[in-house]
Amino acid sequence: MRTRRLAAAVLALATAVCLVACGGQREPEAGGTGTDGGRLTIATGNTTGVYYQLGGALASVISDKVEGYRATASETGASVQNIQGLTAGNYDIAFSLGDTASDAVKGQNSFQQPQDVVALTRLYPNYTQVAVRASAGVTKFADLKGKRISTGSPNSGTEVIARRLLTAAGLDPARDVTTQRLGLPESVDAMKSGSIDALVWSGGIPTGGITDLTTSLGKDVKLIPITDLLPALNTKYGTIYAEGTIPAAAYKQPGDVKTIIVPNVLLVRKNMPDELAEKLTKVIFDNLDALVQVNAAAKDITLETAAQTDPVPLHPGAKKAFDALK
């Protein structure tokens, strides 16, 4: 009997350790874990992307500053997967691109029906970064015809915009290019080995994986401008896409690169208690310096644009927080 009790205790301890160390995997819990607090899991993205870095920083801030709660950041395939996991109850907070979140609340494209998600805040903009091997002879997106290209992780926001760019450029993703659905670390490795000619990445700047790529390959890789595709995207998807610039200094490129940007949003389920949503929103803006220290992209998270999450509704608790912070 004593042996069985000891074994049970060891099993319970091992399970508890895994819950913390393995990215917070646990049974779904709607809107946190009750009035006395509990665990919160944040869905982020690829390990070399900004979502993952800022998600880890946000988890630390929540754990330190929101009494009764412990947060963990989970690596994911990003936007589409994040929203699917959020609505399924596998995550409590999720990073997402604004275009993917818009599809989710409208129930279109990757989502068969409207999803019950709302925003805590608008975040920084994502920059669409198209890196090509210099030897591929690509100067504009349409030149990717016949090339091998990574369109990002399956069910990611990068994959969504990559496929939209291909269509806007008059390319059929199934016939005109050879696509590989790789995460950023795998895309970077494939570029280094020469097994692909280009990659698409949607993320903040600087993104660690792109820094690694441009540092390792030097003049053998370059970023190309894509704003010639913006009118087609605006016509089909509205003004959620806008023009932006990747500064030359971000990746030590010869000059600035014109690109397409889309805002990021931080999502939760509609049923998250107002009080918790208010606390989480406040803790973000009270600790922005901590996020900026992890990645400079967080400099673009501002109170002036925080509530601009349309067409994704703002959580009532977040709205209350913004009213108090102004």
N, C-alpha and C positions, 0 to 999 in steps of 0.2 A: 504493500500500500504506500509506504514512504517513497519507494522508488518511482511509483506511478505519479505521486504528487510532485516529486522533483522534476520528472520529465515534463509534466504539464506546465510547471512554472517556467522551465527553460523555453518551451515552445511559445508561451505567452510573451516572454521577453524578446525572443527572436522576432515574433510577429510585430511587436511594438517598434523595434528598431527598424524593421523593413518599412513600416508605414512612414517613418521620417526619412530614411535614407533613400528610398526608392521613389522619390518624387511625389510623395503624398497619395499614393494609390489607396483608395478606400471605398467602402460602400457609398453610393450616391446619397448626398444630404442636401436637401433643397434649401438654398439661401443661407448657408452656414450651418451651425450646429446648435441652434437654440439660444435662449436669452442669456445663458451663462457663458457663451462663447464656445470656441472649439477650433477645428482645423479649417483652413481655407486653402484650396489648391488653385494655382494660377496657370492657365494654359498659355504657353509662350510660342516657341518656334525652334528652328535649327540652332544647334549649340554655338555656331559662329555668327549668328545674326543678332541684331539689336534687341528683338523681342526677348530673347533668352537672357541677355545681359540685364536689361531693365526689369524683366520679370523677377530675376533673382534679387535685384536691389529692392524692388517693391516688396517682395516677400520678407526681406530683412526689416524694412521699415515698419510693415504691418505688425510683425512679430514683436518688435521693440516698442512700438508706440500705441497700438490698439489693444487695450487691456482685455485679457481673456481670450485672445486669438493668436494662433500660430499659423503662419502661412508658408507654403512651399511652392516652388516654381517647377513645372514639368516641361520637359522637352517634348515638342509635338511637330507635326507637319505644317503647322500654322493655320491661317484664317478659317478655311472651310472646316477642317478637322476640329479646330477650337470651338467653333459655334455648334457643331454637331455634338461634341462632348459636353459643352455647356448645357445645352437643352436636355441632354440625356442624364444630367446630374453628376457626370464624372468630374467636372470642374466647377468652381464657384465664380471665377473671374477669368476673362479671356481677352487676349489681344486680338485685334482683327483689322484688316484693311477696310476702309470705308466703303469701297465698292462691293466687297463681299458681304459686309454687314447690311448694306442696302438691299442686296439680293435676298438676304435672309429674312428681313422684315417684310419684304414683298412676296416671298415664296416663289422665286423664279431662278432660272439657270440651275445652280447646284442644289437648290432647295425645292422640294416638291410642294411645300406648303409654308405659309408664314410662320416664322419662328418667334417664340415668346422671349425675345431678348431686348434689353434696353441698355443705354449707355450711362456710364459714370462720368465720362469726360472724353472730349476730343484730345488726342495726343499730338505728337509731332507728325510731319508729313513723311511719307515713304517716297523715296526717289527710285524710279525705274532705272536700273543700271544694266546696260547691255554691254558685256565685255566680249571682244572677239580676238582671236589670234591674228596677229599682223599678217601672217602668211596666207590667211584665208581670202584676202583681197576684198574685204567687206568695208564699205564706207557709209552705207545706209541700211536700214532694216530690210528693205526689199532685196538687198544683195544676198540675204541668207538663203535664197532659193537654192536647193540642192545641197545645202550644208547640214552638218550634224549639230544639233542645238539642245541644250538642257533647258527645259521649261519649268524647272523647279519641282519641289516635292509634290507627290499626289495630294490633291485636296488642299493645296495651299493658295494663298492670295497671289503669290508669284505665278503659279500655273494659270490662274484666272486671267491675269493681265497679259501674260505671255501669249496665250491663245488669242486674246483679243487683238494684240498687236499684229500677230501673223495674219489674221483676217483683214485688219485695216490696211495692211501692206499688200493685200491681194494674193496672199499665199494660203494654200490649203494645208493645214497642219498634218493631214493624213497622207498627202501626196507630194507636196513641194519641198518638204524638209524631213529629215530624220530626227525625230524627237526622242529625248531620253528624260524621264521624270526623276530627276536626281535632287536630293537635298543640296544645300549650299556646300558643305564640306566635300561631298562626292563630286559636285560640279567643278569645284576648284581643282580637285585631284585629276579629274578627266581633262581639264584644260591644260594642266601641267604635263600630262602624259601625251597629249595630242590626240586623244580618242574622241574629242568633240572640238568643234570650231568656234562655238560661242555659247554663252550662258546668259539667261535673263535672271535678274535678281531684283526684287522689290524690297527695299529696306531703308533704314535711316543711314545717314552718313556721319562718320565713317562706319562701314561694316567690316568687322574683323576679317571675314573670309575674303572680301574683295581686296583689302589691304594686303593680305597674304599673297593673293594672286598677282597683284601689280608689283609687289616687292620682289617676288620670286622670278617672274618672267620679264620684268623691266620693259624694254621696248618691243618685246615679242608679243605684248598684249596691249589693247587699247579699248577705251570706252567710246561708243559711237552715239551721235545725236539722234533723237527719234521724234522730235516735235513736229515733223512733217506729217505724222500720223494723228496728231491731236484733233484736227477738225473732224476726222472720221469717227473718232471715239466720242467726241462731244455730241455729234449728230445722233449717234446710237444710244449713248448712255448718259447724256446730260453733262452738267458742269462739275461733276465730282472729280473729273480729271482736269488738271491745269498744268501750265508750263512752269518748269523749274530749272535750276542750274546746279550742276555738280561742280563745285569750285575745283580748279586745278590742284590746289593744295591738299584737297581731301585724299587723293591717291597719287600725288606727285605726277600728274599728267602734264603734257605740254601746254594745255589751255583748258578753259572752262568748257563744259559739255552741256548743251541744252537737252533737257529731258522732260519727262512727264511725271508729275507728282500726284499723289492721292493721300488724303488724310488717314491717320490711324485712329481707332477708337478703342476704349476699354469697356468691355461688355459684361453684364451680369444678367441673371434671369429676372423676370418681372416680379417674382415673388420674394426677392430679397427684402428683408425688413427695412423700412425707411431709415431707422436709426443706424443700422449697420452701413447702409449705402452712404449716408451722410458722413459717418466717421471715416470710411475708406476714402471718400472724395477729399475730405479735409486733410487727411494724412498725406495724400499725394502732394498737395500744394504747400503744405507746411514743411515738406522735406524735399523739395525739388533739387536743392543743392546736392543731396545724397545721390539722386538719380543722375545728375549731370556729371558727378565724379566718376560714375561707372561708364557712361557714354555721352558724348557731347550732343547727340541727337536730342536729348531731353531739354536742351536749351530752348527748343521750339515749342515746349508745352507751356502755354500761357493762359492766364485767367481771361484774357481778352477774347480768346477763341474757344475756351473750354466747353461752352454750352452749344457750340455750333456743330451739332451731331446729326442734323437732318440728312436723310429721312428717318434715321434711327431715333426713336423717342428717348428723351432724357429721363432717368429715374427720378421720381419725386424727391427722394432723399438727396440726390446729387444737386438738384435745383435748390433745395434748402441750404445746402452747403455753400453754393455759389452766392446765394443772397447774403449769407453771413460773412463771406470772405471779401465781398466788394466794399 
